[in-house]
Amino acid sequence: MAPLPPKNGPRYNEFIASPKVRVIDEEGENLGVMLTAEAIEQAAEVGLDLVEVSPNADPPVCKFLDVGKYKYEAQKKANLARKSQKTQEIKEIKMRPNIDDHDFDVKMKKVFDFLEEGDKVKMTMRFRGREMSHTQLGLNVLQRVAELTAEVAKVEAHPRTEGRQMLMVLAPK
């Protein structure tokens, strides 16, 4: 029974569909365009597989490689790329409309820290009791935050009211 074609990863040896391929040997030298069967034989003589490295080219580009080693290297490269990528988190800062100056400065320091780390910041203005009739005070505080962070961040979601709170989202530039 013949082996099944690879589901993921490159096609190799008898799984290469194209009748002619451009061949590159193990040292990286271009051997030119040749029949696939002939290229597979040459690769077998060297003790390697014929691996399709660029299937979309015309004709496809194949290389003399060890398939297992090639897949392992590709998997390691993908893991390294996944490990080094930074996911952007949304950090939340909660305030009240009648916040004191010192408290405001402390919160702003945290906002700048989060933006420096590359995270988005969700500013939440909470209203309690009679504060709901003075939402303009909360809006003024959020506009002050937007002005202070204008150099390092852009306002992604402008202040909007949802129930008893007002939200604004800042994203690093």
The 8 nearest C-alpha neighbors of each residue, nearest first, counted from 0:
[[1, 2, 3, 4, 13, 14, 5, 12],
 [0, 2, 3, 4, 13, 14, 5, 12],
 [3, 1, 4, 0, 5, 14, 13, 12],
 [2, 4, 5, 1, 6, 14, 0, 13],
 [5, 3, 14, 6, 2, 10, 13, 11],
 [6, 4, 7, 3, 10, 8, 9, 14],
 [7, 5, 4, 8, 3, 9, 10, 14],
 [8, 6, 5, 9, 10, 4, 70, 74],
 [7, 9, 5, 10, 70, 6, 73, 69],
 [10, 8, 51, 11, 50, 7, 52, 5],
 [11, 9, 51, 14, 15, 50, 5, 8],
 [10, 12, 50, 49, 14, 15, 51, 13],
 [11, 13, 49, 14, 39, 15, 48, 50],
 [14, 12, 15, 11, 16, 39, 36, 10],
 [15, 13, 11, 12, 10, 4, 16, 5],
 [16, 14, 13, 10, 11, 17, 12, 51],
 [17, 15, 14, 18, 13, 10, 35, 19],
 [16, 18, 19, 15, 20, 35, 59, 58],
 [17, 19, 35, 34, 16, 20, 36, 15],
 [20, 18, 34, 35, 33, 17, 58, 32],
 [19, 21, 59, 58, 32, 33, 35, 60],
 [22, 20, 32, 60, 31, 61, 58, 59],
 [21, 23, 61, 30, 31, 62, 60, 20],
 [22, 24, 29, 62, 28, 27, 30, 61],
 [23, 25, 63, 27, 28, 26, 62, 22],
 [24, 26, 63, 27, 64, 23, 62, 28],
 [27, 25, 24, 28, 23, 63, 29, 62],
 [28, 26, 24, 25, 23, 29, 62, 63],
 [29, 27, 23, 24, 26, 30, 25, 22],
 [28, 30, 23, 31, 22, 27, 24, 21],
 [31, 29, 22, 23, 28, 24, 32, 21],
 [30, 32, 21, 29, 22, 33, 23, 20],
 [33, 31, 21, 20, 22, 19, 30, 34],
 [34, 32, 19, 20, 35, 21, 31, 38],
 [33, 35, 19, 37, 36, 18, 38, 20],
 [34, 36, 38, 19, 37, 18, 20, 39],
 [37, 35, 39, 38, 34, 40, 18, 13],
 [36, 38, 40, 34, 35, 39, 41, 33],
 [37, 39, 35, 41, 40, 36, 42, 34],
 [40, 38, 42, 36, 37, 41, 49, 12],
 [39, 41, 43, 37, 38, 42, 44, 36],
 [42, 40, 38, 44, 43, 39, 37, 45],
 [43, 41, 39, 47, 45, 44, 40, 48],
 [42, 44, 46, 40, 45, 41, 47, 39],
 [45, 43, 41, 46, 42, 40, 47, 39],
 [44, 46, 42, 43, 47, 41, 63, 48],
 [47, 45, 43, 44, 42, 48, 65, 41],
 [46, 48, 42, 65, 64, 43, 45, 63],
 [49, 47, 64, 42, 65, 63, 50, 12],
 [48, 50, 63, 12, 11, 62, 39, 42],
 [51, 49, 11, 61, 62, 48, 52, 10],
 [50, 52, 61, 10, 53, 11, 9, 54],
 [53, 51, 61, 60, 50, 54, 62, 9],
 [52, 54, 60, 55, 59, 51, 56, 61],
 [53, 55, 59, 56, 51, 52, 60, 58],
 [56, 54, 53, 59, 57, 58, 60, 52],
 [57, 55, 59, 58, 54, 53, 60, 21],
 [58, 56, 59, 55, 60, 54, 20, 21],
 [57, 59, 20, 56, 21, 60, 19, 17],
 [60, 58, 56, 54, 20, 57, 53, 21],
 [61, 59, 21, 53, 52, 20, 51, 22],
 [62, 60, 51, 22, 50, 52, 21, 49],
 [61, 63, 23, 50, 49, 22, 24, 64],
 [62, 64, 49, 24, 25, 48, 42, 47],
 [65, 63, 48, 47, 62, 66, 50, 49],
 [64, 66, 47, 68, 48, 67, 69, 63],
 [67, 65, 69, 68, 64, 70, 48, 50],
 [68, 66, 70, 69, 65, 71, 72, 64],
 [67, 69, 71, 65, 66, 70, 72, 64],
 [68, 70, 66, 72, 67, 71, 65, 73],
 [71, 69, 73, 67, 72, 68, 74, 66],
 [70, 72, 68, 74, 69, 73, 67, 75],
 [73, 71, 75, 69, 74, 70, 68, 76],
 [74, 72, 70, 76, 71, 75, 77, 69],
 [73, 75, 77, 71, 76, 72, 70, 78],
 [76, 74, 72, 78, 77, 73, 79, 71],
 [75, 77, 73, 79, 74, 78, 72, 80],
 [78, 76, 74, 80, 79, 75, 81, 73],
 [79, 77, 81, 75, 80, 76, 82, 74],
 [78, 80, 82, 76, 81, 77, 75, 83],
 [81, 79, 77, 83, 78, 82, 76, 84],
 [80, 82, 78, 79, 84, 83, 77, 76],
 [83, 81, 79, 80, 84, 78, 85, 77],
 [82, 84, 80, 81, 79, 85, 78, 86],
 [83, 85, 81, 82, 80, 86, 79, 87],
 [86, 84, 87, 83, 82, 117, 81, 88],
 [87, 85, 88, 84, 118, 117, 83, 89],
 [86, 88, 118, 85, 117, 89, 119, 116],
 [89, 87, 118, 119, 86, 90, 117, 120],
 [88, 90, 119, 120, 118, 121, 91, 87],
 [91, 89, 120, 121, 119, 88, 92, 118],
 [90, 92, 121, 120, 122, 93, 89, 123],
 [91, 93, 122, 123, 121, 94, 90, 120],
 [94, 92, 123, 124, 122, 91, 95, 125],
 [95, 93, 124, 123, 125, 92, 96, 98],
 [94, 96, 125, 124, 98, 97, 126, 93],
 [97, 95, 137, 136, 98, 124, 140, 94],
 [98, 96, 95, 99, 136, 137, 94, 140],
 [99, 97, 95, 96, 103, 102, 100, 94],
 [98, 100, 102, 101, 103, 97, 104, 96],
 [101, 99, 103, 102, 104, 98, 105, 97],
 [100, 102, 104, 103, 99, 105, 98, 106],
 [103, 101, 105, 99, 104, 100, 106, 98],
 [102, 104, 100, 106, 101, 105, 99, 107],
 [103, 105, 107, 101, 102, 106, 100, 108],
 [106, 104, 102, 108, 107, 103, 101, 109],
 [105, 107, 103, 109, 108, 104, 102, 110],
 [108, 106, 110, 104, 109, 105, 103, 111],
 [107, 109, 105, 111, 106, 110, 104, 112],
 [108, 110, 112, 106, 107, 111, 113, 105],
 [111, 109, 107, 113, 108, 112, 114, 106],
 [110, 112, 114, 108, 109, 113, 115, 107],
 [113, 111, 109, 115, 110, 114, 108, 116],
 [114, 112, 116, 110, 115, 111, 118, 109],
 [113, 115, 117, 111, 118, 171, 116, 112],
 [116, 114, 112, 117, 113, 111, 118, 171],
 [115, 117, 113, 114, 118, 112, 111, 171],
 [118, 116, 114, 115, 171, 87, 113, 119],
 [119, 117, 88, 87, 114, 113, 116, 89],
 [118, 120, 170, 89, 169, 88, 90, 114],
 [119, 121, 90, 169, 89, 168, 91, 122],
 [122, 120, 168, 91, 167, 90, 92, 123],
 [121, 123, 92, 167, 166, 91, 168, 93],
 [124, 122, 93, 166, 165, 92, 94, 125],
 [123, 125, 94, 165, 164, 95, 93, 137],
 [126, 124, 164, 95, 94, 123, 163, 165],
 [125, 127, 130, 163, 131, 164, 95, 124],
 [128, 126, 130, 129, 131, 125, 163, 95],
 [129, 127, 130, 131, 126, 132, 163, 133],
 [128, 130, 131, 132, 127, 133, 126, 134],
 [129, 131, 133, 126, 132, 127, 128, 134],
 [132, 130, 129, 133, 126, 134, 128, 127],
 [131, 133, 130, 129, 134, 135, 128, 126],
 [134, 132, 130, 135, 131, 136, 129, 137],
 [135, 133, 137, 136, 131, 132, 138, 130],
 [134, 136, 138, 133, 137, 139, 132, 96],
 [137, 135, 139, 134, 138, 96, 133, 140],
 [138, 136, 96, 140, 134, 139, 135, 124],
 [137, 139, 135, 141, 140, 136, 142, 134],
 [140, 138, 142, 136, 137, 141, 135, 143],
 [139, 141, 143, 137, 138, 142, 144, 136],
 [142, 140, 144, 138, 143, 139, 145, 137],
 [143, 141, 145, 139, 144, 140, 138, 146],
 [142, 144, 140, 146, 141, 145, 139, 147],
 [143, 145, 141, 147, 142, 146, 148, 140],
 [144, 146, 142, 148, 143, 147, 149, 141],
 [147, 145, 143, 149, 144, 148, 142, 150],
 [146, 148, 144, 145, 149, 143, 150, 107],
 [147, 149, 145, 146, 152, 150, 151, 144],
 [148, 150, 146, 152, 147, 151, 145, 153],
 [151, 149, 148, 152, 147, 153, 172, 146],
 [152, 150, 148, 149, 172, 171, 153, 114],
 [153, 151, 171, 172, 170, 149, 148, 150],
 [152, 154, 170, 169, 155, 172, 149, 171],
 [153, 155, 169, 156, 168, 157, 170, 152],
 [154, 156, 168, 169, 153, 170, 157, 167],
 [157, 155, 168, 167, 154, 158, 169, 166],
 [156, 158, 167, 154, 159, 155, 168, 166],
 [159, 157, 167, 166, 165, 156, 160, 138],
 [160, 158, 165, 166, 157, 161, 167, 156],
 [159, 161, 165, 164, 162, 166, 158, 163],
 [162, 160, 164, 165, 163, 159, 166, 158],
 [161, 163, 164, 160, 165, 126, 131, 125],
 [164, 162, 126, 161, 125, 131, 165, 127],
 [165, 163, 125, 124, 161, 162, 126, 160],
 [164, 166, 160, 124, 159, 123, 161, 158],
 [167, 165, 123, 158, 159, 122, 124, 160],
 [166, 168, 158, 122, 157, 156, 121, 123],
 [169, 167, 121, 156, 155, 120, 122, 154],
 [170, 168, 154, 120, 155, 119, 153, 152],
 [169, 171, 119, 152, 153, 155, 154, 172],
 [172, 170, 152, 114, 117, 151, 153, 119],
 [171, 152, 151, 153, 170, 150, 114, 117]]
